[in-house]
Amino acid sequence: MKAQAIFVRTHGGAEVLELTEVDIADPGPDEVRIQQHSIGLNFIDVYYRTGLYPGVLPHGLGFEGAGIVDAVGGNVKFLKAGDRVAYGQGPLGAYSQVRTMPAATVVKLPKQISFDEGAAVMLKGLTVQYLFRQTYKLQGHETILFHAAAGGVGLIACQWAKTLGVKLIGTVSSPDRAALAKKAGAWATIDYTKENFPERVLALTGGKKLPVVYDGVGKTTWEGSLDCIEPRGLMVSFGNASGAVTGVAIGILAAKGSLFLTRPTLATHIVPRSRLEASAEELFDLMIAGKIKVDVAQRYPLADAARAHRDLEGRKTVGSTVLVPD
């Protein structure tokens, strides 16, 4: 079977994304083949395109998608042809009309959730699940800081925090984005382009620092984030939207109050498969109950993936974005 897919043959800007025809293999014993209806766009795709996260060239892009199973391997018993499915973590290669992938990374998509919603929520929603329910298990009484609160992950985080009864302070880059975050459930917002966010956190909390900061921005927010955390609190650095955090002298954790630091990834929080299924079930239940809504604000044809990347990097997108196979 042949299909259109996006490949990267050299690392660089959005111009290196190449639409090409590829051969799609039949599924192996532990694999499924999926006819894709929608593909999620995420900042991690940019990291692999630029080479910040290394991949063996040439390689595909994308971790997140939704569609219909059209073939299964002989060992696969929990999925069958015709099942609606979604995934948010697996081998690179979601930017394709059709793909074959390990069945262990795929979950059934409830009929109440659209393909666009499934493709837009799996990586981002499961990221919030592990951040809030595993990395630092929020109990419902905390005040927390979450950077980029109006992004795809951030808007889900705002809603999930509100559901838990947690006061989420979100950083944003404009009044419009502040309004989006507040509408989604943020307790307060800080415009980091105009305000000193560590000082503003203290003003909002009456001088109290926070038990945990969730930072997917990276380089530009690293030190300020540490200044927001109470002694023996936790710094969760889970992304690099502004560039990687490098050259860190660990003594700074002592100087800031015996802080803990973690750099988690989704891949280590959804194994074994039973944990993936439980995490997805928790996410889907909240969506079906209307407590988490996924705003698919941008849709691009798969062939326009380069334009989608430029818009994402240029902060022109809000909420979630999907690529749609032709």
C-alpha positions as CSV (number, residue, x, y, z in Angstrom):
1,M,0.0,0.0,0.0
2,K,1.2,3.5,-0.8
3,A,0.5,6.7,1.0
4,Q,1.5,10.4,1.2
5,A,3.7,11.2,4.2
6,I,5.9,14.0,5.4
7,F,9.6,13.2,5.7
8,V,12.7,15.1,7.0
9,R,15.9,14.4,5.1
10,T,18.0,17.1,6.7
11,H,17.4,19.0,9.9
12,G,16.5,22.7,9.6
13,G,13.6,25.1,9.2
14,A,10.1,24.3,8.1
15,E,11.3,24.2,4.5
16,V,12.9,20.8,5.1
17,L,9.5,19.2,5.4
18,E,9.0,17.1,2.3
19,L,5.7,15.5,1.1
20,T,6.5,12.2,-0.5
21,E,5.0,8.9,-1.4
22,V,5.9,6.0,0.8
23,D,5.2,2.2,1.0
24,I,3.1,1.2,4.0
25,A,3.9,-2.3,5.3
26,D,1.4,-4.8,6.4
27,P,1.2,-5.0,10.2
28,G,3.6,-7.3,11.9
29,P,2.4,-9.8,14.7
30,D,2.2,-7.0,17.3
31,E,1.2,-4.1,15.1
32,V,-1.9,-2.4,13.6
33,R,-2.3,-0.4,10.4
34,I,-4.4,2.8,10.7
35,Q,-6.2,4.8,8.1
36,Q,-5.6,8.2,9.6
37,H,-8.3,10.9,9.8
38,S,-6.5,13.5,11.8
39,I,-2.9,14.2,13.0
40,G,-1.8,16.3,16.0
41,L,0.7,19.1,15.7
42,N,3.0,19.6,18.7
43,F,6.1,21.5,19.6
44,I,8.0,18.2,19.9
45,D,7.6,17.9,16.2
46,V,9.6,21.1,15.8
47,Y,12.4,19.7,18.1
48,Y,12.7,16.6,15.8
49,R,12.6,18.7,12.7
50,T,15.4,21.0,13.8
51,G,17.5,18.2,15.4
52,L,17.2,19.4,19.0
53,Y,15.9,15.9,19.6
54,P,18.0,13.6,17.4
55,G,16.5,11.2,14.9
56,V,18.2,9.0,12.3
57,L,17.8,10.7,9.0
58,P,15.7,10.5,6.9
59,H,12.7,10.2,9.3
60,G,9.0,11.0,9.6
61,L,7.5,13.4,12.1
62,G,4.6,13.3,14.5
63,F,3.5,11.3,17.5
64,E,-0.2,11.9,17.7
65,G,-3.1,10.8,15.5
66,A,-6.5,9.3,15.2
67,G,-8.3,7.1,12.7
68,I,-9.6,3.7,11.9
69,V,-7.8,0.4,12.1
70,D,-7.8,-1.5,8.8
71,A,-5.6,-4.4,9.6
72,V,-4.1,-6.1,12.8
73,G,-1.3,-8.5,13.4
74,G,-1.8,-12.0,14.6
75,N,-0.9,-11.4,18.2
76,V,-3.2,-8.4,18.6
77,K,-6.4,-9.3,20.5
78,F,-7.6,-6.0,22.0
79,L,-8.1,-4.2,18.7
80,K,-9.8,-5.2,15.4
81,A,-10.3,-3.8,11.9
82,G,-12.9,-1.1,12.0
83,D,-12.1,0.2,15.6
84,R,-11.9,3.9,16.1
85,V,-8.5,4.6,17.7
86,A,-6.1,7.3,18.8
87,Y,-2.5,7.5,20.0
88,G,-0.2,10.0,21.5
89,Q,3.2,8.3,21.8
90,G,4.9,5.9,19.5
91,P,7.5,5.8,16.8
92,L,7.9,8.9,14.7
93,G,5.7,8.9,11.6
94,A,2.2,10.3,12.4
95,Y,2.4,12.8,9.5
96,S,1.0,10.2,7.0
97,Q,-2.2,9.2,5.4
98,V,-1.8,5.6,6.6
99,R,0.7,4.2,9.1
100,T,1.6,0.9,10.7
101,M,2.6,1.0,14.4
102,P,2.9,-1.0,17.6
103,A,-0.6,-1.9,18.8
104,A,0.6,-1.4,22.4
105,T,0.6,2.4,21.9
106,V,-2.9,2.6,20.5
107,V,-6.2,2.9,22.5
108,K,-9.8,2.8,21.4
109,L,-11.4,6.2,20.9
110,P,-14.9,6.6,22.3
111,K,-17.6,7.4,19.8
112,Q,-18.4,10.6,21.7
113,I,-15.0,12.0,20.8
114,S,-14.2,13.1,17.3
115,F,-11.1,12.2,15.3
116,D,-9.9,15.8,15.4
117,E,-10.4,15.9,19.2
118,G,-8.7,12.5,19.6
119,A,-5.7,13.6,17.5
120,A,-5.4,16.9,19.3
121,V,-5.7,15.5,22.8
122,M,-3.7,12.3,23.1
123,L,-0.2,13.7,23.5
124,K,-1.2,16.9,25.2
125,G,-3.9,15.4,27.4
126,L,-1.9,12.5,28.5
127,T,1.0,14.9,29.2
128,V,-1.3,16.8,31.6
129,Q,-2.5,13.5,33.1
130,Y,1.0,12.5,34.0
131,L,2.1,16.0,35.2
132,F,-0.9,16.4,37.5
133,R,-1.6,12.8,38.5
134,Q,1.8,11.1,38.5
135,T,4.8,13.4,38.4
136,Y,3.3,15.6,41.2
137,K,-0.1,14.2,42.3
138,L,-2.2,17.3,42.9
139,Q,-4.6,16.9,45.8
140,G,-6.9,19.9,45.1
141,H,-5.7,22.5,47.7
142,E,-2.6,23.7,45.8
143,T,-1.7,26.9,44.0
144,I,0.6,26.1,41.1
145,L,2.3,27.9,38.2
146,F,1.9,26.6,34.7
147,H,3.8,28.3,31.8
148,A,2.2,28.9,28.4
149,A,-1.3,28.5,29.8
150,A,-3.0,29.4,26.5
151,G,-1.2,26.7,24.4
152,G,-2.5,23.3,23.6
153,V,-1.2,21.7,26.7
154,G,-1.8,24.7,28.8
155,L,-5.5,25.0,28.0
156,I,-6.1,21.4,29.0
157,A,-4.1,22.0,32.2
158,C,-6.3,25.0,33.1
159,Q,-9.4,22.9,32.7
160,W,-8.0,19.9,34.6
161,A,-6.7,22.1,37.4
162,K,-10.2,23.6,37.8
163,T,-11.8,20.2,37.9
164,L,-9.3,19.2,40.7
165,G,-10.0,22.4,42.7
166,V,-6.4,23.6,42.1
167,K,-5.6,27.3,41.7
168,L,-3.6,27.5,38.5
169,I,-1.6,30.7,37.7
170,G,-0.8,30.7,34.1
171,T,1.8,32.7,32.2
172,V,0.7,34.1,28.8
173,S,2.0,36.5,26.1
174,S,-1.0,38.8,25.4
175,P,-4.4,39.9,26.8
176,D,-6.2,37.7,24.3
177,R,-4.3,34.6,25.5
178,A,-5.0,35.6,29.1
179,A,-8.7,35.6,28.3
180,L,-8.4,32.2,26.8
181,A,-6.6,30.8,29.8
182,K,-9.1,32.4,32.3
183,K,-12.0,31.0,30.3
184,A,-10.5,27.6,30.4
185,G,-10.2,27.7,34.2
186,A,-7.0,29.5,35.2
187,W,-7.3,31.1,38.6
188,A,-5.0,34.0,37.5
189,T,-2.8,34.9,34.6
190,I,0.5,36.8,34.2
191,D,1.6,38.5,31.0
192,Y,5.3,37.6,31.0
193,T,6.0,40.2,28.3
194,K,5.0,43.0,30.6
195,E,5.3,41.6,34.2
196,N,8.0,40.0,36.3
197,F,6.4,36.7,36.8
198,P,8.1,35.6,40.0
199,E,7.2,39.0,41.6
200,R,3.6,38.7,40.3
201,V,3.3,35.2,41.8
202,L,4.2,36.5,45.2
203,A,1.7,39.3,44.8
204,L,-1.1,36.9,43.9
205,T,-0.3,34.5,46.8
206,G,0.3,37.0,49.5
207,G,4.0,36.3,49.6
208,K,3.8,32.5,49.5
209,K,5.9,30.5,47.1
210,L,4.5,27.4,45.3
211,P,4.9,23.7,45.9
212,V,5.3,23.0,42.2
213,V,6.0,24.8,38.9
214,Y,5.3,23.1,35.5
215,D,7.5,24.6,32.8
216,G,7.3,23.6,29.2
217,V,9.0,26.8,27.9
218,G,12.5,26.1,29.1
219,K,15.5,28.5,28.6
220,T,13.7,31.8,29.2
221,T,11.7,30.8,32.2
222,W,14.1,28.5,34.0
223,E,15.6,30.7,36.7
224,G,12.4,32.7,37.2
225,S,10.6,29.5,37.8
226,L,13.0,28.4,40.5
227,D,12.3,31.7,42.3
228,C,8.6,30.8,42.5
229,I,9.1,27.5,44.4
230,E,8.9,27.0,48.1
231,P,11.7,25.2,49.9
232,R,11.8,21.5,49.0
233,G,9.3,22.1,46.3
234,L,9.4,20.6,42.8
235,M,10.5,22.1,39.5
236,V,8.9,20.1,36.6
237,S,10.8,21.0,33.4
238,F,8.9,19.2,30.6
239,G,9.6,21.2,27.4
240,N,11.9,23.5,25.5
241,A,9.7,25.9,23.6
242,S,12.2,28.8,24.1
243,G,15.2,26.6,23.8
244,A,16.8,23.9,26.0
245,V,17.9,24.5,29.6
246,T,21.7,23.8,29.5
247,G,24.8,24.4,31.6
248,V,22.9,24.1,34.9
249,A,25.0,24.0,38.1
250,I,23.0,21.9,40.4
251,G,24.1,24.0,43.4
252,I,21.4,26.5,42.3
253,L,18.8,24.0,43.7
254,A,20.4,24.2,47.1
255,A,20.6,28.0,46.9
256,K,16.9,28.3,46.0
257,G,15.7,26.1,48.9
258,S,16.8,22.4,48.5
259,L,14.5,22.2,45.5
260,F,13.7,19.0,43.6
261,L,14.0,18.9,39.8
262,T,12.6,16.4,37.3
263,R,12.7,16.3,33.5
264,P,9.8,13.9,32.8
265,T,8.6,12.5,29.4
266,L,5.3,10.9,28.5
267,A,6.9,7.7,27.3
268,T,7.9,6.7,30.8
269,H,4.5,7.4,32.3
270,I,2.4,5.2,30.0
271,V,4.1,1.9,30.5
272,P,3.0,-0.8,31.0
273,R,0.0,-0.8,28.7
274,S,-2.4,-0.9,31.7
275,R,-1.1,2.5,32.7
276,L,-1.7,3.9,29.3
277,E,-5.3,2.5,29.3
278,A,-6.0,3.9,32.8
279,S,-4.5,7.4,31.9
280,A,-6.5,7.5,28.6
281,E,-9.7,6.4,30.4
282,E,-9.3,9.2,33.0
283,L,-8.8,11.7,30.2
284,F,-11.7,10.5,28.0
285,D,-14.1,10.4,31.0
286,L,-13.4,14.0,31.7
287,M,-13.9,14.9,28.1
288,I,-17.2,13.0,27.8
289,A,-18.4,14.7,31.0
290,G,-17.7,18.1,29.4
291,K,-15.0,19.0,32.0
292,I,-12.3,19.1,29.5
293,K,-13.0,20.5,26.0
294,V,-10.4,20.4,23.2
295,D,-10.4,23.5,21.1
296,V,-9.2,22.5,17.7
297,A,-8.6,26.1,16.5
298,Q,-6.5,25.4,13.4
299,R,-6.8,22.7,10.7
300,Y,-4.2,22.4,7.9
301,P,-4.0,19.9,5.0
302,L,-1.1,17.5,5.5
303,A,0.6,19.0,2.5
304,D,0.7,22.4,4.3
305,A,2.7,21.0,7.3
306,A,5.4,23.5,6.7
307,R,3.0,26.4,7.0
308,A,1.6,24.9,10.2
309,H,5.1,24.6,11.7
310,R,5.8,28.3,10.8
311,D,2.6,29.4,12.5
312,L,3.3,27.3,15.6
313,E,6.8,28.6,16.0
314,G,5.6,32.2,15.3
315,R,3.0,32.0,18.1
316,K,0.2,32.4,15.6
317,T,-1.7,29.4,16.8
318,V,-3.9,29.1,19.9
319,G,-5.3,25.9,21.4
320,S,-4.8,22.8,19.4
321,T,-3.9,22.3,15.7
322,V,-4.4,19.3,13.5
323,L,-3.1,18.2,10.1
324,V,-5.7,16.5,7.9
325,P,-4.7,13.9,5.4
326,D,-6.0,14.5,1.9
